[in-house]
Structure formats: structure tokens, C-alpha cells
């Protein structure tokens, strides 16, 4: 690659995963090369995900399998952000962990003792997605929350993609508990709420982060709420009509067909509301 390309004015790129870096088991065409090119120019690449079930190392291994040079330190999950929200409310102790291994490991990282049943020693509840979460887990959460304990949800995604199609996500399970306890969680970690991006910014010491995503209502809105610049790529769920209808925090700073726009190192194409077609044709 030429050494005289113009650098992006961002020190850390915050990548959403599904629909940006990969779709299902396969890398998005061009994504691996674009991430490698940004890294080669000295730009930190961090991967932020609402998926609470996997640990950072498991996510990093998935990325390495696709050809992305990533370590666990390059990944920030909604479970890690959720554990941070728990730490804002209680100093230590047993936390009822509802979800997969990503939830329990994130709590341990913060010095908490994750438990699977509520008793007098439990100090908080953290609820995240896990494929094996069942009625007993939701019942334990209900008992604890009704007893007055703080309740943190890792994310409120209503669906979760599987090889067979969309299945109920953490938001659906949180909704079941909310119906039983008569209230919503005290805080939510995942996008579009700010905690996940704030956790990533803190862990990477980012000064000029860029949030890159394919969803207006989560990825772009999360960046917009924090006042950081955002890049929408059209390799995931967003279509032309949705982009043209975007309002408020869901309007991206930049918009591109795919991640090739970060590979070159040239200035990103600014998005002007209502002009996506002309922007796209002008690439």
C-alpha cells in the first residue's frame, strides 16, 4: 500500500460485528483487508458487540478464524459493559448471573462472584443472553429483583440470529422478567445505550473514536447519543430507504457501501441527509 495516503482523522475504529465484519459464518467481502489496512496505518481496531453470551477470547478466536488479527483485548462485549454498570451500584459480592459464559466471566473480571441462585448474600442481578437460559433462571432473577436488588440487562435485542433463522434474544427474555416484576431493568449496557461504547473508549483510551455499524437504531444511534462520529456500511440490515428516512441520532456522519472506504485511507464520504443515492453513484 502507498505510504502517502491520507490518514483517517480517528485513532480508534469501533466495529460492530454481525453485518459489518461478518454475516453468519463468513467474513463480509473486503472486511478483513480493510481492517488490516487500517491497523497497518496505526489505527486501533476494537470490536464491540451486544452479544453477551461469548467471552472476548471466543469472539477474538472467531475473528482470527476469518483472518482478522484480533486478541481478546481488542473485543468489548455488552457483558463487560454490564459488569461495569453493576460495579457502579455495588462494590463486591455475589451477583446472580443469568446468561452464558460471557456473563459470568465478565462479572469475575470485575471482582464479583457470579451465582446461579438467589439468596440473602446476592447483591445484584445481571441478565444476558445464553442459549441454555431457562425458566428456573428467569424465576431466580424474578425473586431477586422483587426483593429489591439492582437489575442490569446486557442488551435488549429482541431476536438472536441462528443458522435456522431468528430466535428470541435477550430482550425477549428480559421482557418476560419485566412482566413478572412489573418494571424495567435499572440500566442496559448494549447499544444504543451508551455504556458499551463508553467501556470500549475507556479500554482503548480513544480520543477520536469512530463507530462503524450496519444498524441505524443501535450502532449509529449509540454513537450519535455520545456525540462521536459514525460510519454506516450497507453490508448488513440497513437499506437505502431506511437510510434516507433516518432522523436524529440515527443519521450517520459518513456512509459507505462497505468497509473499502477505510482501506484506502482517504477521507470518508460525509453523509448529507437525503443524498445517499448521489453519494453512492459518486464513489
Secondary structure, DSSP 8 states (H G I E B T S, - for coil): --TTS---S-SEEEE--BTTTEETTEE-TTHHHHHHHHHHTT-EEEEEES--SS-HHHHHHHHHHHT----GGGEEEHHHHHHHHHHTT-SSSEEEEESSHHHHHHHHHTT-EEESS--TTEEEEEE---TT--HHHHHHHHHHHHTT-EEEES---SEEEETTEEEE-HHHHHHHHHHHHTS--SEE-STTSSHHHHHHHHHHT-SSEEEEES-IIIIIHHHHHHT-EEEEETTSS--HHHHHT--GGGS-SEEESSTHHHHS-S---B--TT-HHHHHHT-
